[in-house]
Amino acid sequence: MAKKKLIVKVSSLEDSLAKFKNVWERAENGEKFSLPVEVLSFENASTLMKTLSPKRLELLQMLHALGASSIRQLAKELHRDYSNVHQDVKALNQIGVVLTEDHKYYVSWETIVTEFSLCTKSSPKHHHQRNNTAA
């Protein structure tokens, strides 16, 4: 069985809709896809990093290791205050990164890949040069 991967990226609403339309049209034309592509897009890198903060990434790793767990159990394992863990779990559940069943929370991803461009539409294009001088 293939490992489930979530791609988290920065993408404008227009870009996200264009990609959705492209996949939809390909599917309508009979193209088969081997695995569903799970993508979560944020409008900017700041929002992405606030949403997937270091504490929340630690929470996701612990939840993945524990399997389906209550918020109380997760808070205990993380040595964090219940209300803070509750807030983080609810925020991650609201965007679909943490899932719930029978009052237990779990993560179905093996890997989360984050992707954002350092270049913006307003930034000038530039070339990277490597310094290959010998010492």
Steps between C-alpha positions, in 0.01 A plus 500: 500500500634843406579748773258789517657836435355845560641789300472833678581798284460869439274563205262775398131422472524550124787251467321245718180529298692470171669180621169358616343578162791333319470179705120501460529528120763225488272273703204579274714398202555160659843543652553268797695612803693244705457675835300797615714809540433663833587870489441770757565852373562818695486851358843592639801350676432689822158336542643158413773531764260635763261211434771234500702643789776297668263406786235384254754299300609333823132430573457342155805277550377387841148437372641296211709294745211444743225436249143604580509690829299734717615858546562426869730207416681708239550790744639258761745342252614844377528640856288797389198675643170337396341825376796582272503148353121518459533828309775357275312175430180689415687736264674209324173306483322797347741503204500121462852419617372325814198274458250380759293190562313402817639799697857389420738691276750355256733585212473294183817636337840334505665811358419869480691690234506879515563701189534872444686716255758753608423699187188709470341652194639839604855379567758540223628184339857418584751229439680309770874472466721257681848599600722225360838654582757260637675581828 
